[in-house]
């Protein structure tokens, strides 16, 4: 893997490790607790959304065209999500290993280089992580200690 893509892969793994900590260290009751939001109003729904969107980003590396897929699947539970994320992360890693860094993805009429595309994936997931952290504080869900340490939160 070229150095610049490897750096993005490492950042993706940092981001994804936080997501996985929410899935594995927050109890099912808190994963499903209602949050002050109109839609995607539980942690598990937010994490289902980041998983589904990741699939679109990964597919775009293959097709060279970003498209958001309409999905009407019932939400996955934490174990199913974790398995799906690990599988999709493996696919992403395999694709990234073959890149030259010159690839471009068509984003609704605009060309994004592969670095910008992967940065957008990371930014999207980190935005949801930030929302989840804020909602945890707002509704009293305990944030796992490893997330507190990784993100330098005060608890």
For each residue, the residues with C-beta under 8 A, 3 or more apart:
1: 5 6 9 96 97 99
2: 5 6 99 100 101
3: 6 7
4: 7 8 101 115
5: 1 2 8 9 96 99 101 114 115 118
6: 1 2 3 9 10 96
7: 3 4 10 11
8: 4 5 11 12 96 115 118 119 122
9: 1 5 6 12 13 93 96
10: 6 7 13 14
11: 7 8 14 15 122
12: 8 9 15 16 89 92 118 121 122
13: 9 10 16 17
14: 10 11 17 18 150
15: 11 12 18 19 122 125 126 129
16: 12 13 19 20 85 89 125
17: 13 14 20 21 150
18: 14 15 21 22 129 147 150 151
19: 15 16 22 23 47 50 85 125 128 129
20: 16 17 23 24 82 85
21: 17 18 24 25 144 146 147 150
22: 18 19 25 26 31 43 47 129 132 144 147
23: 19 20 26 31 47 78 81 82 85
24: 20 21 78 82
25: 21 22 144 146 147
26: 22 23 30 31 43 141 142 144
27: 30 31
28: 31 32 77 78
29: 32 33
30: 26 27 33 43 141 142
31: 22 23 26 27 28 42 43 44 47 78
32: 28 29 42 43 44
33: 29 30 42 43 139 141
34: 41 42 139
35: 41 42 43 135 138 139
36: 41 135 138 139
37: 40 41 131 135
38: 41
39: 45
40: 37 45 46 49
41: 34 35 36 37 38 45
42: 31 32 33 34 35 45 46
43: 22 26 30 31 32 33 35 46 47 132 135 136 141
44: 31 32 47 48 75 77 78 81
45: 39 40 41 42 48 49 75
46: 40 42 43 49 50 128 131 132
47: 19 22 23 31 43 44 50 51 78 81 128 132
48: 44 45 51 52 75 76 81
49: 40 45 46 52 53 128
50: 19 46 47 53 54 124 125 128
51: 47 48 54 55 76 81 84 85 88
52: 48 49 55 56 69 71 73
53: 49 50 56 57 68 121 124
54: 50 51 57 58 85 88 92 121 125
55: 51 52 58 59 69 88
56: 52 53 59 60 66 67 68 69
57: 53 54 60 61 66 117 118 120 121 124
58: 54 55 61 62 88 91 92 95
59: 55 56 62 63 67
60: 56 57 63 64 65 66 67 105 117
61: 57 58 64 92 95 96 99 103 105 114 117
62: 58 59 95
63: 59 60 67
64: 60 61 103 104 105 106
65: 60 105 106
66: 56 57 60 105 106 107 108 112 117
67: 56 59 60 63
68: 53 56
69: 52 55 56
70:
71: 52
72:
73: 52 76
74:
75: 44 45 48
76: 48 51 73 80 81 84
77: 28 44 80 81
78: 23 24 28 31 44 47 81 82
79: 82 83
80: 76 77 83 84
81: 23 44 47 48 51 76 77 78 84 85
82: 20 23 24 78 79 85 86
83: 79 80 86 87
84: 51 76 80 81 87 88
85: 16 19 20 23 51 54 81 82 88 89
86: 82 83 89 90
87: 83 84 90 91
88: 51 54 55 58 84 85 91 92
89: 12 16 85 86 92 93
90: 86 87 93 94
91: 58 87 88 94 95
92: 12 54 58 61 88 89 95 96
93: 9 89 90 96 97
94: 90 91 97 98
95: 58 61 62 91 92 98 99
96: 1 5 6 8 9 61 92 93 99 118
97: 1 93 94
98: 94 95
99: 1 2 5 61 95 96 103 114
100: 2 103
101: 2 4 5 113 114 115
102: 113 114
103: 61 64 99 100 113 114
104: 64 111 112 113 114
105: 60 61 64 65 66 111 112 113 114 117
106: 64 65 66 109 110 111 112
107: 66 110 111 112 117
108: 66
109: 106
110: 106 107
111: 104 105 106 107
112: 66 104 105 106 107 116 117 120
113: 101 102 103 104 105 116 117
114: 5 61 99 101 102 103 104 105 117 118
115: 4 5 8 101 118 119
116: 112 113 119 120
117: 57 60 61 66 105 107 112 113 114 120 121
118: 5 8 12 57 96 114 115 121 122
119: 8 115 116 122 123
120: 57 112 116 117 123 124
121: 12 53 54 57 117 118 124 125
122: 8 11 12 15 118 119 125 126
123: 119 120 126 127
124: 50 53 57 120 121 127 128
125: 15 16 19 50 54 121 122 128 129
126: 15 122 123 129 130
127: 123 124 130 131
128: 19 46 47 49 50 124 125 131 132
129: 15 18 19 22 125 126 132 133
130: 126 127 133 134
131: 37 46 127 128 134 135
132: 22 43 46 47 128 129 135 136
133: 129 130 136 137 143 147 151 153
134: 130 131 137 138
135: 35 36 37 43 131 132 138 139 141
136: 43 132 133 139 140 141 142 143
137: 133 134 140 143
138: 35 36 134 135
139: 33 34 35 36 135 136
140: 136 137
141: 26 30 33 43 135 136
142: 26 30 136
143: 133 136 137 147 148 153 155
144: 21 22 25 26 147 148
145: 148 149
146: 21 25 149 150
147: 18 21 22 25 133 143 144 150 151 153
148: 143 144 145 151 153 154 155
149: 145 146 152
150: 14 17 18 21 146 147
151: 18 133 147 148
152: 149
153: 133 143 147 148
154: 148
155: 143 148
